[in-house]
Amino acid sequence: MVEQIDEKELKERLSEEEYRILREADTERPGTGEYLKKDDEGIYRCKACGQKLFDSDTKFESDQWPSFYDAIDGTVEFKEDNSLGMNRTEVVCSNCGSHLGHVFYDGPEPTGKRFCINSKALDFDNED
C-alpha cells in the first residue's frame, strides 16, 4: 500500500530539483549525481519517505547515474514508461510511489538488471 505523502511538506523539505525528480518523474543530468561514485558500505533510502531501497553491496560502477543490480525485496515497484518515444520500465518506491529512475535488463550477474537511479531521489546511511 502506498503511503500518503503531504505534498506541501515535501515541497518545503526538498529542493525544487529533488521534488521534480521524485514527484514529477524528472531526471537529473547524467554524470552529476552525488552518489554516482560513492563506494561506502551502507543503505540507500527513498529521499521522500525514508524507506530502505538498495544495499551498497548491489551497487556497481556506472558513468551516468548510480546503478544497482538489485533492490531490497518489496521496496520498489515497476511501471511502464513510454515517454520520450521510448519503451522503458520506471522504478518507483513501493511505500510512497515516488519516482526513483528506471530499470534496464543489461546489468551484471547475478540478476542481469541495471537499476539506473537518480542520486537526488536517494539518501544514504553508512553502516554502523
C-alpha positions as CSV (number, residue, x, y, z in Angstrom):
1,M,0.0,0.0,0.0
2,V,1.3,3.4,-0.9
3,E,1.8,5.9,2.0
4,Q,0.0,9.2,1.6
5,I,2.6,12.0,1.3
6,D,1.9,15.5,2.4
7,E,2.9,17.3,-0.8
8,K,3.1,20.7,0.8
9,E,5.5,19.4,3.5
10,L,7.5,17.6,0.8
11,K,7.8,20.8,-1.3
12,E,9.1,22.6,1.8
13,R,11.6,19.9,2.7
14,L,13.0,19.1,-0.7
15,S,14.9,21.2,-3.2
16,E,13.0,22.1,-6.4
17,E,15.0,19.6,-8.4
18,E,14.5,16.8,-5.8
19,Y,10.8,17.4,-5.9
20,R,10.6,17.4,-9.7
21,I,12.5,14.1,-9.8
22,L,10.6,12.3,-7.0
23,R,7.1,13.6,-7.7
24,E,7.1,14.6,-11.4
25,A,9.4,11.9,-12.8
26,D,12.1,14.2,-13.9
27,T,15.7,13.1,-14.3
28,E,19.0,14.6,-13.1
29,R,21.7,15.3,-15.7
30,P,23.8,12.3,-16.4
31,G,27.1,12.1,-14.5
32,T,26.2,14.8,-11.9
33,G,24.7,12.8,-9.0
34,E,26.4,12.9,-5.6
35,Y,26.1,9.1,-5.2
36,L,27.5,8.2,-8.7
37,K,31.0,7.3,-7.5
38,K,30.2,6.6,-3.8
39,D,31.5,3.3,-2.7
40,D,30.9,3.3,1.1
41,E,29.0,0.5,2.7
42,G,25.5,1.3,3.7
43,I,21.9,1.6,2.7
44,Y,20.3,3.9,0.1
45,R,16.8,5.2,1.1
46,C,14.0,7.0,-0.6
47,K,14.5,10.7,0.0
48,A,10.7,11.3,0.1
49,C,9.7,8.7,2.8
50,G,12.9,7.1,4.1
51,Q,12.2,3.6,3.0
52,K,15.3,1.4,2.5
53,L,15.7,0.6,-1.2
54,F,19.2,-0.5,-2.1
55,D,22.1,-2.1,-0.3
56,S,25.5,-0.8,-1.3
57,D,26.6,-4.4,-1.9
58,T,24.5,-4.3,-5.1
59,K,25.9,-1.1,-6.4
60,F,28.2,-1.2,-9.4
61,E,30.3,1.3,-11.4
62,S,28.5,3.4,-14.0
63,D,29.2,6.6,-15.8
64,Q,25.7,8.2,-15.9
65,W,23.7,7.5,-12.7
66,P,24.1,5.4,-9.6
67,S,23.4,1.8,-10.7
68,F,22.4,-1.3,-8.7
69,Y,21.8,-4.9,-9.8
70,D,19.1,-5.5,-7.3
71,A,16.7,-3.7,-4.9
72,I,15.8,-4.8,-1.3
73,D,12.9,-7.2,-1.6
74,G,9.5,-5.5,-1.8
75,T,10.8,-1.9,-1.7
76,V,10.3,-0.9,-5.4
77,E,7.5,-1.3,-7.9
78,F,7.6,-1.1,-11.7
79,K,5.6,0.9,-14.1
80,E,5.5,1.0,-17.9
81,D,7.0,4.3,-19.2
82,N,6.5,5.2,-22.9
83,S,7.6,8.8,-22.5
84,L,10.1,10.5,-24.8
85,G,9.3,8.0,-27.6
86,M,11.0,5.1,-25.7
87,N,9.6,2.0,-24.0
88,R,11.2,1.8,-20.5
89,T,10.4,0.4,-17.1
90,E,10.1,3.1,-14.4
91,V,11.1,2.3,-10.8
92,V,9.1,3.8,-8.0
93,C,9.2,3.5,-4.2
94,S,6.7,0.9,-3.1
95,N,6.0,2.9,0.1
96,C,5.2,6.4,-1.3
97,G,5.1,6.0,-5.1
98,S,8.0,8.4,-5.7
99,H,9.9,8.2,-9.0
100,L,13.4,6.8,-8.5
101,G,14.7,6.1,-12.0
102,H,14.4,3.2,-14.5
103,V,15.5,-0.5,-14.7
104,F,17.1,-2.0,-17.8
105,Y,18.0,-5.6,-18.4
106,D,21.6,-5.2,-19.5
107,G,23.2,-5.3,-16.0
108,P,25.7,-7.6,-14.4
109,E,25.2,-11.0,-12.8
110,P,23.5,-12.3,-10.7
111,T,20.3,-10.6,-11.9
112,G,21.2,-9.1,-15.2
113,K,19.3,-5.9,-14.1
114,R,20.6,-2.3,-14.1
115,F,18.6,-0.1,-11.7
116,C,19.6,3.4,-13.0
117,I,18.6,5.6,-10.1
118,N,18.7,9.4,-9.6
119,S,21.0,10.5,-6.7
120,K,18.6,13.2,-5.8
121,A,15.9,10.6,-5.2
122,L,18.1,9.0,-2.5
123,D,19.6,9.4,1.0
124,F,22.5,7.3,2.2
125,D,23.0,5.8,5.6
126,N,26.5,4.5,6.4
127,E,26.7,1.1,8.0
128,D,27.4,1.2,11.7
